[in-house]
Amino acid sequence: MSNKKNLRFETKQIHGGYHVDATGSRGIAIYPTAAYHFKSCDYAAKLFELSEGGNIYTRLHNPTTAAYEERVAALYNAVGALGVSSGMSSILLTVTALAQAGENIVASPFLYGGTYNQFRISLRKLGIEVRIAKSEKVEDFETLIDENTKMIYAESMGNPTCDVPDLQALGELAKRKDVPFVVDNTFGAAGFLCNPFDWGANIVVDSSTKWINGHGTAMGGIIVDGGNYNWANGKFPQIDGPSEGYHGLNLYEAFGNAAFIVKCRVDGLRDFGCCPSPFDAYLMLIGLEALSLRVKHQVESTRKLAEYCRQHPKVERVSYVGFEDHAGYKNAQKYYRYGSSSVFTIELKGDLDSTVRFVEALQLAGNMTMIGDSITVVTHPASTTHKQLSEADLKAAGVTPTLLRISLGLENVEDIIEDFEQAFAAAE
Ligand SMILES: Cc1ncc(COP(=O)(O)O)c(C=O)c1O
């Protein structure tokens, strides 16, 4: 990338992570290799003891993945990033890097269902307690924090409700309590719509399966390190203390403010193994190049479709964070460029059968469970993501038989509106 400082987002999404190589190729190469030739045993030993940087094995490093990580870190103005195999693994690696059995994390109540299950079931089995705040009010987080709390966790925009927490207030709370603030910024589109580091976050996790990839062609996740947490405060001996896996090496002394992201790589990827494939990292790089253009188009289309739905006689309710009646409206205006993302929900008039008829009559919008794709997606939670829930849990989650989650793609929105119109007629 150019040495020029302060490049803008649109420039960094194309130039970030690019370095001229020996071939002069302007395209970033895909390195489909598991292993790397060591020029000597002494050099290999240095790589393995982390006294020298370089490629060891693709579970830990790969040049294509490194370009993708550098690009994302540049977009966030962060000290480093780590590509992993899914959004779920970005969360798992982050939590297990910071919390161990007997410790706890404090999380927002507005979480993606998969995250909620990881927290409620799998982390509990590992002995890590997840305390879910009663609401998004800062005081409801604060009362749950004690000396064993290892992070505050929130989504910058909750999936699927699109609630937006007061990121700045949570960042201030985390600072006051001296615990890291971790934000799932999947909806924030790699920092284009929302950059949680501007508001006090220390670590970002992201399902790059969504807006970063942008075309629904690969699974991925990424962890981003803001480099702005003081790991030397005595709370994280696994970072500022002798490392069990590296002959007592102190990661903080060796890597300074990038110690957390190094730990996720050298312990997390080494032990849990959830690395991305180089080809998928390449797809993420390609996806990123037009991210700002894609997302702007999607956000504009979302408003138009939400407005169309709001006046439609077959629609009971529209929940769109860009409308003033949405609970997240004020915070979205503050934290999200354009005050919105490209997801909203509607409830149809009618019943389960007429809703199913509507979904199945759609010809362009896909009946899938996906967001941030180039294709407009309509998801029916009652028959998909929330199918296993009891009546009571469905009610608590606000999932009614006629609820639909919509994620706008890159089509001309007028065609999507016409698709909805014919599906409404067919659902009669
Ligand atoms: C906000 C959020 N976080 C994490 C995930 C999990 O990501 P992945 O499906 O890439 O594992 C999702 C998936 O939809 C999500 O919406």
The ligand as an SDF file (V2000), in Angstrom:
LIG
                    3D

 16 16  0  0  0  0  0  0  0  0999 V2000
  -24.0280  -10.7730   14.2010 C   0  0  0  0  0  0  0  0  0  0  0  0
  -23.4920  -12.1150   13.8430 C   0  0  0  0  0  0  0  0  0  0  0  0
  -22.4210  -12.5960   14.4750 N   0  0  0  0  0  0  0  0  0  0  0  0
  -21.9000  -13.8040   14.1860 C   0  0  0  0  0  0  0  0  0  0  0  0
  -22.4810  -14.6170   13.2390 C   0  0  0  0  0  0  0  0  0  0  0  0
  -21.8890  -15.9710   12.9440 C   0  0  0  0  0  0  0  0  0  0  0  0
  -21.1730  -15.9230   11.7600 O   0  0  0  0  0  0  0  0  0  0  0  0
  -20.8730  -17.2080   10.8340 P   0  0  0  0  0  0  0  0  0  0  0  0
  -22.1780  -17.6580   10.2850 O   0  0  0  0  0  0  0  0  0  0  0  0
  -19.9200  -16.6740    9.8360 O   0  0  0  0  0  0  0  0  0  0  0  0
  -20.2550  -18.2400   11.7170 O   0  0  0  0  0  0  0  0  0  0  0  0
  -23.6060  -14.1610   12.5460 C   0  0  0  0  0  0  0  0  0  0  0  0
  -24.2510  -15.0020   11.5280 C   0  0  0  0  0  0  0  0  0  0  0  0
  -25.2840  -14.6610   10.9820 O   0  0  0  0  0  0  0  0  0  0  0  0
  -24.1330  -12.8830   12.8510 C   0  0  0  0  0  0  0  0  0  0  0  0
  -25.2060  -12.3870   12.2290 O   0  0  0  0  0  0  0  0  0  0  0  0
  1  2  1  0
  2  3  1  0
  2 15  2  0
  3  4  2  0
  4  5  1  0
  5  6  1  0
  5 12  2  0
  6  7  1  0
  7  8  1  0
  8  9  2  0
  8 10  1  0
  8 11  1  0
 12 13  1  0
 12 15  1  0
 13 14  2  0
 15 16  1  0
M  END
$$$$
